[in-house]
Amino acid sequence: MGVIALVFLAVLTLLGGAFSNILAEEFRAWNPWIVRRVKSLAVGTLPLELRERYDEEWDAYLAEIPGHLGGVDGLPQFEEMGFPG
């Protein structure tokens, strides 16, 4: 019985590792869309006269953040920059 449980646990560990890698790759592929969507929602809540300026500023801000997942790290700071949350 212990051998069967050990084999089952090993298979489950391998499947979990493969699934987490697939999930991470999918998130990395969808990341730019998510960041653009949240930014456009934030810009849409601003007064008309500020939208263009903040859109450009937030594009520049997000471009400065390094890495594949850096844009997601910058999203919470939209609230600090004027996104009414």
C-alpha positions, 0 to 999 in steps of 0.5 A: 500500500505504501508503494502505491501511495508513493508512486501516486504522490510522485505522479501527482508532483510531476503533473503539478509541476507541469501544470504550474509551468503551463499556467505561468506561460499562459499568464506571461502571454496574457500579461500585456493585454491585462495591463493595457485593459486595466490602464484603459479602465483607469484612464476612462475614469479620469476627467476628459481633460486629463485622459490623454496626459495620464494615458501617456504618463502611464505608458511611460511609467509601465515601459520603465518597469523591467521584466515580463511581469513588471507591468502587473507589479505597476498596476496597483500604483495607478490608484496612487497616481489618480485612479479613483479606487 
